[in-house]
Amino acid sequence: MPSFSVNVGVSNKHLHLSPADLAALFGEGHRLTKTKDLSQPGQFACAETVTLIGPKDVLLNVRVLGPERRETQVELAQTDAVRLGVKAVLRDSGNLDGTEGLTLEGPHGRVVIPRGVICAQRHLHMSLSEAAEYGLRDQQIVQCRLDGPRGGMLHNILVRVRSDFALDLHIDTDEANGLGAKNGDRAAIIIE
């Protein structure tokens, strides 16, 4: 089976805010404060954090990622969702139909989002040229192998192809902890 090596990016719990929710949580006219660029061009971590309030518990200091999005989306690992007492449906980013909501609290106020809590499906970002080079297409499913003392195979990795994407495998903290993986590790993508 053909394979190639990619960088592993471990995604911790975070959220993307709509302009209206950003204003409600941080004040009218507030602009996101970039602290560092992320692996995908134009994406960045922000200084802003919020508290997530679920039926069972709260999570403090959850990082906001920029830029703003059309709709607020909260991305959790399953352990985070269990702690909060919410169901985080396994989804591709942006697919929010049928998802649960929760309460967000910022320094300026609270927002109850009616939907938007997901557990992001593990995915492989790639540009159009990278997809052509490796013979992959958007929404294709691949698998990967991570080596090391706790390494193993991950199946059902969604390929996401867009002109502004850069080659990077994204897994969440639950997956990374189970495999002993960390940011910057390498994984072999296996194409069946």
C-alpha angles and dihedrals in degrees: 000000000000117000142172136190125254139178117258118229117192112211117210122198111293144144141226117216133214116228091253094051091045089055093046093050101038106020136271112302094016114151124205114256112225114219099171142351118252128220093270116074112256094013119114145173115244135215088232120098133178138197117246113214118199133172093267108028147344134250115212128210099013108178122244116220124207157268105046118259133216089248132022114256128186117201117200138169112239091254089057091050092050090050091051093043095238132121112243106198116214104249147152110256112276095022098112102152111128095010127134127247135215142182123283122199125196134169092273102041152310132284127192109208112203092209141357108099111130142159101226114235110242106262147179117227117208140162124241091258092048091050090051091047093054097035095243132137136205114280092016116139121232136164134226142207123219116194128209138084093308097025125136146141128301118200132192097042110169116224111222115193124188134147092246097047126105125210109273137133114226122203128162129246094262091055093044093049092049091052098036089241128151139183111294097025116130127240131190113234110214120205116203 
